[in-house]
Amino acid sequence: MTGYKFVIYNDKYTATLTGQSVYIRDRETGDEITRFKGLRYAYRAVFNPIKNMLVVKSTEPWLYFYSLETMSLIRRIKCKKAYQVQDSGFCVSTDGKYIINIEGIVRKVTGVPRFATCLVVYSCETFEETERFFDVGQYWFRVIECHKEGYLLAGTDLLDNTSDPYFFDGKDITKTYVKDFNLDDINPYDAIYYQDKENHGE
């Protein structure tokens, strides 16, 4: 495996994404258990610890749901009316029932057409879209992570061109204050995330 890699792990497994494949290894021994092939531009993944599931994001745009019990693909779904933003994040809800994905849209507000993002919620049981937020095109979100009673987002308000941390409670969004805040410090994968910085193909 050469070039850019994305590595994420939990207490049992390490998943390495190379764009076209996902390598699943035993976290303790490092032995390869299986590999998932046939992907394109897949460089983001999250573990669902409640359902023992790995969800992979491709920019095509697809979401792939893999069972870590059977080590097989459960379902892949194509994101509707959207394009995937390669650097945008996604996360699992605290109860493990949903994936909250940042997706790209064409801005609908008046003025010059611009790309923006919205939040789309998918069920980890039915694999259907259940809700969609902020699709009027006001925000450009980069990352999202579970935070207390909701989700912490980093992004830009395209109406006033300001970059701030936001708190999303599942319905409404508000700006929030975080001491010594740095946009790059918001991590959509929290403690289970590890970015391999030695293989960027540079």
C-alpha positions as CSV (number, residue, x, y, z in Angstrom):
1,M,0.0,0.0,0.0
2,T,1.5,3.3,-1.1
3,G,0.4,6.9,-1.2
4,Y,-2.3,8.4,1.0
5,K,-3.8,6.2,3.7
6,F,-6.4,6.7,6.3
7,V,-6.2,4.6,9.5
8,I,-8.9,4.3,12.2
9,Y,-9.1,1.8,15.0
10,N,-11.2,0.7,18.0
11,D,-10.3,-1.7,20.8
12,K,-10.5,-4.8,18.5
13,Y,-9.8,-3.8,14.9
14,T,-7.6,-1.5,12.8
15,A,-9.1,-0.3,9.5
16,T,-6.8,1.1,6.8
17,L,-8.3,2.8,3.8
18,T,-6.3,3.3,0.6
19,G,-9.1,4.7,-1.6
20,Q,-10.0,1.4,-3.4
21,S,-9.7,-1.1,-0.5
22,V,-10.3,-1.4,3.2
23,Y,-7.9,-3.6,5.2
24,I,-9.2,-5.0,8.5
25,R,-6.6,-6.1,10.9
26,D,-6.6,-7.5,14.4
27,R,-5.7,-4.5,16.7
28,E,-3.5,-6.6,19.0
29,T,-1.6,-8.8,16.6
30,G,-1.7,-6.7,13.5
31,D,-2.8,-9.8,11.4
32,E,-5.0,-9.1,8.4
33,I,-8.5,-10.5,8.9
34,T,-10.1,-9.5,5.7
35,R,-10.1,-6.8,3.1
36,F,-13.0,-5.1,1.3
37,K,-12.4,-4.2,-2.3
38,G,-14.2,-2.5,-5.2
39,L,-14.4,1.0,-3.7
40,R,-13.3,4.3,-5.3
41,Y,-12.1,7.4,-3.5
42,A,-12.9,6.0,-0.1
43,Y,-10.8,7.8,2.5
44,R,-13.1,8.2,5.5
45,A,-14.6,5.7,7.9
46,V,-16.2,5.4,11.4
47,F,-16.9,2.5,13.7
48,N,-20.3,2.0,15.1
49,P,-19.5,0.4,18.5
50,I,-23.1,-0.4,19.3
51,K,-23.7,-2.5,16.2
52,N,-20.2,-3.7,15.6
53,M,-20.2,-2.1,12.2
54,L,-17.8,-0.1,10.1
55,V,-19.2,2.6,7.8
56,V,-17.0,3.9,4.9
57,K,-17.5,7.0,2.9
58,S,-16.7,7.3,-0.7
59,T,-16.8,10.6,-2.7
60,E,-18.7,8.9,-5.6
61,P,-21.0,9.4,-3.5
62,W,-21.7,6.2,-1.5
63,L,-21.8,5.0,2.1
64,Y,-20.8,1.4,2.7
65,F,-22.0,-0.5,5.8
66,Y,-19.8,-3.5,6.8
67,S,-20.6,-6.0,9.5
68,L,-17.6,-6.7,11.7
69,E,-19.2,-9.9,12.9
70,T,-19.5,-11.5,9.5
71,M,-16.8,-9.4,7.9
72,S,-19.0,-8.7,5.0
73,L,-20.8,-5.8,3.2
74,I,-24.3,-5.3,4.6
75,R,-25.5,-2.5,2.3
76,R,-24.3,0.3,0.2
77,I,-26.4,3.4,-0.3
78,K,-26.0,6.3,-2.8
79,C,-26.5,9.7,-1.3
80,K,-29.4,11.5,-3.0
81,K,-29.2,14.9,-4.7
82,A,-25.7,15.4,-3.5
83,Y,-22.0,15.1,-4.0
84,Q,-19.6,14.0,-1.3
85,V,-17.1,16.5,0.0
86,Q,-13.8,14.6,0.2
87,D,-12.6,16.2,3.4
88,S,-16.0,16.4,5.1
89,G,-16.7,14.3,8.1
90,F,-19.5,12.1,9.4
91,C,-20.2,10.4,12.7
92,V,-22.3,7.8,14.5
93,S,-25.1,8.9,16.9
94,T,-24.4,8.1,20.5
95,D,-27.1,5.4,20.5
96,G,-25.6,3.8,17.4
97,K,-28.8,4.0,15.4
98,Y,-27.9,6.7,12.9
99,I,-25.1,8.0,10.7
100,I,-25.0,11.8,10.4
101,N,-23.2,12.7,7.1
102,I,-22.0,16.0,5.8
103,E,-23.0,16.2,2.1
104,G,-22.5,18.8,-0.6
105,I,-25.3,20.6,-2.3
106,V,-25.8,23.5,-4.6
107,R,-26.6,26.6,-2.7
108,K,-30.3,27.6,-3.1
109,V,-30.2,31.1,-1.7
110,T,-30.3,34.1,-4.1
111,G,-27.1,35.3,-5.7
112,V,-24.3,33.6,-7.4
113,P,-24.6,29.7,-7.3
114,R,-22.2,28.2,-4.8
115,F,-21.5,24.9,-3.3
116,A,-22.6,24.4,0.3
117,T,-23.2,21.5,2.6
118,C,-26.1,20.0,4.6
119,L,-26.5,17.3,7.3
120,V,-28.2,14.1,6.2
121,V,-29.2,11.4,8.7
122,Y,-29.3,7.7,7.7
123,S,-30.6,4.8,9.7
124,C,-28.1,2.0,10.5
125,E,-31.1,-0.5,10.5
126,T,-33.1,0.4,7.4
127,F,-30.2,2.2,5.6
128,E,-32.7,4.9,4.5
129,E,-32.4,8.6,4.8
130,T,-34.5,9.7,7.8
131,E,-33.8,13.5,8.0
132,R,-32.1,16.3,6.2
133,F,-31.0,19.6,7.8
134,F,-29.7,23.0,6.4
135,D,-30.2,22.2,2.7
136,V,-30.9,25.9,2.0
137,G,-27.2,26.3,1.5
138,Q,-26.2,28.6,4.3
139,Y,-23.3,26.6,5.7
140,W,-20.1,24.9,4.6
141,F,-19.4,22.2,7.2
142,R,-16.1,20.4,7.5
143,V,-16.3,18.1,10.5
144,I,-18.8,16.8,12.9
145,E,-18.4,15.0,16.2
146,C,-20.7,13.8,19.0
147,H,-20.5,16.3,21.9
148,K,-22.6,16.0,25.1
149,E,-26.3,16.3,24.2
150,G,-25.8,16.9,20.5
151,Y,-23.0,17.4,17.9
152,L,-20.2,19.8,17.5
153,L,-19.6,21.2,14.0
154,A,-16.8,23.2,12.4
155,G,-17.7,25.3,9.4
156,T,-18.4,28.6,7.8
157,D,-21.6,30.6,7.6
158,L,-21.7,31.5,3.9
159,L,-24.0,34.4,4.5
160,D,-21.6,36.4,6.6
161,N,-18.4,34.5,5.7
162,T,-17.5,33.7,9.3
163,S,-16.0,30.5,10.6
164,D,-17.1,29.3,13.9
165,P,-17.8,26.2,16.0
166,Y,-21.5,25.3,16.1
167,F,-23.6,23.1,18.3
168,F,-26.4,21.1,16.7
169,D,-28.9,19.5,19.1
170,G,-30.6,17.4,16.4
171,K,-33.0,20.1,15.4
172,D,-31.5,23.6,15.7
173,I,-28.0,25.0,15.3
174,T,-26.3,27.6,17.4
175,K,-22.8,29.1,17.6
176,T,-20.9,28.0,20.6
177,Y,-17.9,29.2,22.5
178,V,-15.0,26.8,23.0
179,K,-11.9,28.1,24.9
180,D,-8.7,28.2,22.8
181,F,-10.7,26.9,19.9
182,N,-9.0,25.9,16.7
183,L,-11.1,24.6,13.7
184,D,-8.5,22.0,13.0
185,D,-8.7,20.6,16.5
186,I,-12.3,19.4,16.1
187,N,-11.9,15.8,15.3
188,P,-14.9,13.8,13.9
189,Y,-13.4,10.5,15.2
190,D,-12.4,11.5,18.7
191,A,-10.2,9.0,20.5
192,I,-10.6,6.2,18.0
193,Y,-9.2,8.2,15.2
194,Y,-5.6,8.0,14.0
195,Q,-4.4,9.7,10.8
196,D,-1.3,8.2,9.2
197,K,0.7,11.2,8.3
198,E,3.7,9.4,6.9
199,N,2.0,8.2,3.7
200,H,0.6,11.2,1.9
201,G,2.6,10.5,-1.3
202,E,4.7,13.6,-0.8
